[in-house]
Amino acid sequence: MPLKVSDGIGAWITDFKKSDAPQFKSKTDKERRDMALAAYMSAKNENVKTTDRKPEMYTKPDGKRGVRMVPVDREVVKNESVQEAAEHEMKVGGYQTTHFYMCPSAFKAMEKHSDVDGAEELTRMQDDYFKFEKEFMNKEPSDADKAKAIVMYSKIMAKAKQAGIERDVKPYMMDHRDSITKGDPKPGFGKVDGDMDESVNEVKQPPKKEVMKAIGHTKNAVQGRAALRKKYGVSDKEADDMIYKAMTEEATFKVNIEGLPMMFMSGMGTGDVKAKLRAIVKQPKMIKDVERVTDAEVKKNFRLKAQGRDEEDRVDESSYDKINKYHDAANKSKDRATNSAVATILRKGDHSKDLNTMRKREKGIKLAKSRAINKIRKGQKS
């Protein structure tokens, strides 16, 4: 039976992927999908004449306004993402999905199990859930909405268990359940608006420290992706990209080479920096030290150089302040312990604890004085 535009893009893609026609021989699923999309769009617009078009204002990707000609007999599409999202819709049995673009994982699962008993009903139930979830992308769900989400989730999982595909459905449905009931991940976290193979929403790369902290408690890549997906509301591919960028992010290292002033180099680690230096320095023994530093330390060093001061001559007031603060605090603690000991003696109690505190504080005060004197003698305060 020939395909019709009314069947939807999902039906066209499914038919092209399953076809054994000669023209599809040696074609990959992605190539078949692209052919299906092209054929669908051609069939959809084949009867539209130039005279049946009208000018329409639209926003370009760079944010500028432009004019384009669109068919008068169909709703103007704001951007190509709507057509791209249509690739994530499918037809299972007699049911055509409309909201599977909210969850690419559901598309993959039901495409894989489209022939199992109850697949059509399970597809419809999930489509209804994704449609329900979409409502909360711009508003907060009420307690009644959360209760409804739990009931819908339970029915979906019962149907999936009955169909024998619970293991494939449960992981992504749990995330969609939590998106409504807990708000983590955010509703619409898996929504596709662009290319099927790429994430549509441009995700800003979090600092490496935040990424490593998020995946620090996980045991494998699957758990790591899940942690980032919940924290930032990203897809698995975006989570993988976050991890890769964090792991391959270059750091700055302070390098000391004999006979040369201190310098900074970028690299993946001390080993990487030393390997680069060996290609430059003829004698490896000349490399005295390679130490990782923060961006703040690099900026501070350049500020000192601009002031005509060297790193070795800099005055770090913070360490001096710490010594003074400890000295004052120790003195106060010693005085309190002395007063407490006197009061305890008058009460004929055990004042050994106070005496022990006094001895510790006196020892600490002497140490603070000693360190301060040493710094002064060395001509530095750091």
Legacy VTK file of the C-alpha trace (Angstrom):
# vtk DataFile Version 3.0
C-alpha trace
ASCII
DATASET POLYDATA
POINTS 382 float
0.000 0.000 0.000
1.547 3.351 -1.035
2.490 5.804 1.667
0.480 8.980 2.138
1.409 12.274 3.752
-1.384 11.704 6.246
0.462 8.622 7.548
3.020 10.925 9.171
6.790 11.092 8.884
7.228 8.269 11.408
5.455 5.801 9.132
7.629 6.843 6.174
10.860 6.365 8.140
9.756 2.954 9.464
8.756 1.812 5.963
12.047 2.956 4.402
14.086 1.223 7.118
12.266 -2.099 6.707
12.096 -2.014 2.905
14.051 -4.598 0.906
13.793 -2.631 -2.355
16.966 -2.607 -4.532
17.537 1.120 -4.096
17.973 0.607 -0.346
20.576 -2.116 -0.649
23.756 -1.314 1.335
22.098 1.833 2.759
22.519 2.524 6.491
19.584 3.343 8.767
20.632 7.002 8.826
20.760 7.145 5.018
17.360 5.476 4.768
15.975 7.922 7.305
17.306 10.885 5.314
15.785 9.445 2.120
12.444 8.987 3.899
12.473 12.580 5.161
13.300 13.932 1.707
10.560 11.840 0.069
8.004 12.854 2.717
8.748 16.575 2.382
8.659 16.295 -1.412
5.278 14.558 -1.334
3.962 17.095 1.158
4.815 20.080 -1.031
4.496 18.618 -4.548
1.116 20.215 -5.231
2.019 23.645 -3.880
2.589 26.191 -6.651
4.718 29.292 -6.456
1.599 31.406 -6.783
0.206 29.666 -3.697
2.932 31.078 -1.487
3.057 34.228 0.604
5.835 36.235 2.304
6.343 35.657 6.015
8.691 37.249 8.570
10.908 34.838 10.514
13.921 34.864 12.821
17.219 33.582 11.426
19.626 31.442 13.503
21.826 34.504 14.067
18.885 36.400 15.585
18.250 38.671 12.601
14.837 39.060 10.997
14.219 37.927 7.408
11.473 37.259 4.862
10.676 33.884 3.305
7.959 32.496 1.044
5.678 29.903 2.645
2.638 27.918 1.396
-0.648 29.679 2.065
-2.431 26.428 2.879
-0.309 25.347 5.833
0.871 26.818 9.092
4.200 28.611 8.892
7.003 26.679 10.511
9.191 28.920 12.647
12.332 26.888 12.004
13.425 23.551 10.642
13.468 21.973 14.097
9.803 21.015 13.812
10.561 18.866 10.771
13.594 17.384 12.510
11.545 16.517 15.601
9.057 14.706 13.372
11.716 12.082 12.780
11.120 10.914 16.340
7.459 10.090 15.728
6.424 6.602 14.696
3.474 4.414 13.882
3.031 1.223 15.901
0.128 -0.916 14.778
-2.622 1.564 14.057
-1.399 4.266 16.431
0.613 7.308 15.256
2.609 9.054 17.991
2.643 12.821 18.363
4.884 13.422 21.402
7.662 10.849 21.170
10.050 13.705 20.356
9.968 14.284 24.123
11.935 11.061 24.605
14.254 9.617 21.925
14.863 6.603 24.194
11.178 5.691 23.957
11.395 5.881 20.160
14.344 3.453 20.145
12.681 1.071 22.608
9.354 0.869 20.801
11.011 0.674 17.379
12.915 -2.342 18.691
9.826 -3.968 20.221
7.123 -2.823 17.801
6.072 -6.433 17.138
5.499 -7.592 20.746
1.986 -8.155 22.060
0.557 -4.928 23.459
3.123 -2.692 21.721
0.449 -0.434 20.226
-1.279 0.163 23.559
2.042 0.698 25.365
3.078 3.215 22.698
-0.180 5.117 23.133
0.181 5.169 26.943
3.710 6.571 26.725
2.665 9.146 24.132
-0.101 10.318 26.476
2.423 10.613 29.305
4.860 12.681 27.233
2.003 14.948 26.168
1.108 15.349 29.854
4.743 16.104 30.776
4.970 18.813 28.125
2.368 20.856 30.018
4.860 21.417 32.851
7.716 22.792 30.823
6.381 26.275 31.583
4.436 25.759 34.805
4.717 23.913 38.097
2.701 20.688 38.514
0.200 20.545 41.362
-0.004 17.701 43.881
-2.877 16.264 41.850
-0.731 16.395 38.702
2.094 14.572 40.491
-0.315 11.905 41.695
-1.650 11.499 38.157
1.923 11.127 36.830
2.612 8.321 39.313
-0.578 6.504 38.300
0.245 6.852 34.586
3.804 5.645 35.198
2.565 2.610 37.139
0.178 1.621 34.348
2.910 2.003 31.728
5.313 -0.170 33.701
2.630 -2.811 34.297
1.975 -2.938 30.551
5.711 -3.062 29.784
6.158 -5.941 32.228
3.264 -7.775 30.620
4.899 -7.279 27.210
8.237 -8.509 28.558
10.173 -5.296 27.837
10.209 -3.753 31.318
14.015 -3.571 31.421
14.129 -1.396 28.297
11.290 0.911 29.313
11.938 1.436 33.028
15.186 3.504 32.903
13.834 6.368 30.794
10.312 6.264 32.256
11.734 6.660 35.775
13.434 9.882 34.674
10.213 11.166 33.097
8.291 10.251 36.247
10.789 12.159 38.406
10.650 15.158 36.070
7.022 15.751 37.078
7.016 14.457 40.656
10.405 15.855 41.724
11.364 18.369 39.067
14.721 16.631 38.667
15.436 16.354 35.779
13.357 19.242 34.503
10.222 18.456 32.453
11.142 18.278 28.779
14.757 17.334 29.567
14.850 14.829 26.676
12.930 16.972 24.191
14.340 16.938 20.659
14.030 20.065 18.526
16.815 19.435 16.068
18.911 16.749 14.387
18.234 13.233 15.586
21.938 12.607 16.125
22.689 15.828 17.932
21.293 17.566 20.948
19.156 20.470 19.969
19.617 22.731 22.866
23.075 24.226 23.085
24.346 23.213 26.492
26.937 25.347 28.215
29.880 23.306 29.448
29.946 23.452 33.273
33.292 23.957 35.054
35.406 20.806 35.279
35.132 20.816 39.084
31.316 20.673 38.925
31.299 17.864 36.344
33.773 15.743 38.315
31.824 16.360 41.523
28.577 15.238 39.875
30.056 11.962 38.632
32.385 11.417 41.587
30.077 8.975 43.400
29.230 6.927 40.298
30.764 3.547 39.497
30.565 3.404 35.694
29.825 5.418 32.558
26.090 4.642 32.635
25.725 6.006 36.169
27.893 9.001 35.275
25.651 9.904 32.352
22.556 9.475 34.513
23.994 11.803 37.170
24.703 14.559 34.646
21.351 14.006 32.928
19.523 14.620 36.203
21.688 17.547 37.303
21.707 19.486 34.040
18.718 18.014 32.138
20.862 16.895 29.193
20.772 13.902 26.870
23.172 10.955 27.088
25.244 12.340 24.218
25.492 15.756 25.856
26.505 14.076 29.122
29.237 12.152 27.282
30.457 15.406 25.717
30.548 17.070 29.149
32.638 14.250 30.588
34.986 14.211 27.597
35.555 17.972 27.691
36.130 17.884 31.461
38.596 15.013 31.190
40.501 16.564 28.273
40.556 20.117 29.594
44.087 21.480 29.651
45.505 22.891 32.874
48.244 25.466 33.503
51.603 24.477 34.977
54.427 26.538 36.466
57.752 25.411 34.981
61.213 26.025 36.423
64.145 25.381 34.104
67.740 25.879 35.154
69.130 29.158 33.851
65.748 30.443 32.684
63.085 32.555 34.387
59.966 30.850 35.654
57.337 30.289 32.926
53.846 28.865 32.435
52.778 26.070 30.076
49.479 24.348 29.295
49.039 20.582 29.183
46.928 17.574 30.122
49.179 16.810 33.096
52.710 17.020 34.438
53.752 14.106 32.196
52.388 15.863 29.121
54.198 19.110 29.999
57.489 17.311 30.686
57.205 15.501 27.347
56.818 18.872 25.591
59.797 20.269 27.504
62.026 17.330 26.578
61.462 18.177 22.934
62.647 21.737 23.636
65.326 21.344 26.335
68.373 19.358 25.274
69.211 18.182 28.794
66.225 16.856 30.820
68.162 17.464 34.056
67.686 21.189 33.471
63.962 20.747 34.183
63.826 21.455 37.912
60.111 21.536 38.667
56.673 21.302 37.026
53.808 22.344 39.287
50.120 22.757 38.489
48.737 26.213 39.305
45.330 27.867 39.245
44.296 30.651 36.875
44.258 33.021 39.859
47.937 32.283 40.582
48.861 32.922 36.947
47.045 36.268 36.953
48.679 37.228 40.247
52.109 36.460 38.858
51.521 38.673 35.834
50.292 41.489 38.095
53.488 41.249 40.142
55.599 41.363 36.989
53.707 44.448 35.835
54.621 46.050 39.181
58.282 45.147 38.637
58.289 42.462 41.339
59.271 38.805 41.070
57.359 35.817 42.402
60.071 35.224 44.984
59.829 38.791 46.269
56.091 38.899 46.689
54.624 39.546 50.118
51.796 37.253 51.056
50.017 39.067 53.858
47.574 36.221 54.395
50.113 33.875 56.023
51.279 36.666 58.362
47.677 37.420 59.285
47.081 33.759 60.090
50.021 33.726 62.499
48.814 36.912 64.211
45.235 35.652 64.454
46.380 32.356 65.946
48.631 34.181 68.405
45.754 36.399 69.612
43.303 33.488 69.812
45.818 31.353 71.715
46.425 34.144 74.209
42.696 34.544 74.842
42.276 30.793 75.259
45.217 30.687 77.691
43.714 33.524 79.756
40.343 31.755 79.915
42.019 28.516 80.974
43.996 30.386 83.689
40.851 32.020 85.100
39.030 28.698 84.981
41.882 26.948 86.797
41.878 29.564 89.564
38.105 29.259 89.999
38.367 25.451 90.086
41.104 25.571 92.712
38.942 27.831 94.893
36.131 25.298 94.554
38.643 22.583 95.439
37.963 20.859 92.133
40.159 19.156 89.535
41.927 21.838 87.506
44.226 19.473 85.541
42.237 19.971 82.317
42.709 23.738 82.469
46.419 23.352 83.167
46.742 21.075 80.133
45.029 23.710 77.956
47.366 26.397 79.288
50.429 24.309 78.407
49.139 23.663 74.853
48.405 27.346 74.261
51.825 28.427 75.576
53.465 25.946 73.221
51.394 27.242 70.296
52.244 30.867 71.080
55.967 30.052 71.136
55.669 28.270 67.793
53.841 31.242 66.233
56.506 33.645 67.484
59.249 31.360 66.184
57.728 31.157 62.707
57.212 34.918 62.544
60.835 35.520 63.517
62.068 33.037 60.919
60.085 34.795 58.199
61.528 38.148 59.197
65.059 36.755 59.235
64.618 35.267 55.769
63.349 38.602 54.524
59.940 37.239 53.430
56.470 36.873 54.873
55.145 33.991 52.832
LINES 1 383
382 0 1 2 3 4 5 6 7 8 9 10 11 12 13 14 15 16 17 18 19 20 21 22 23 24 25 26 27 28 29 30 31 32 33 34 35 36 37 38 39 40 41 42 43 44 45 46 47 48 49 50 51 52 53 54 55 56 57 58 59 60 61 62 63 64 65 66 67 68 69 70 71 72 73 74 75 76 77 78 79 80 81 82 83 84 85 86 87 88 89 90 91 92 93 94 95 96 97 98 99 100 101 102 103 104 105 106 107 108 109 110 111 112 113 114 115 116 117 118 119 120 121 122 123 124 125 126 127 128 129 130 131 132 133 134 135 136 137 138 139 140 141 142 143 144 145 146 147 148 149 150 151 152 153 154 155 156 157 158 159 160 161 162 163 164 165 166 167 168 169 170 171 172 173 174 175 176 177 178 179 180 181 182 183 184 185 186 187 188 189 190 191 192 193 194 195 196 197 198 199 200 201 202 203 204 205 206 207 208 209 210 211 212 213 214 215 216 217 218 219 220 221 222 223 224 225 226 227 228 229 230 231 232 233 234 235 236 237 238 239 240 241 242 243 244 245 246 247 248 249 250 251 252 253 254 255 256 257 258 259 260 261 262 263 264 265 266 267 268 269 270 271 272 273 274 275 276 277 278 279 280 281 282 283 284 285 286 287 288 289 290 291 292 293 294 295 296 297 298 299 300 301 302 303 304 305 306 307 308 309 310 311 312 313 314 315 316 317 318 319 320 321 322 323 324 325 326 327 328 329 330 331 332 333 334 335 336 337 338 339 340 341 342 343 344 345 346 347 348 349 350 351 352 353 354 355 356 357 358 359 360 361 362 363 364 365 366 367 368 369 370 371 372 373 374 375 376 377 378 379 380 381
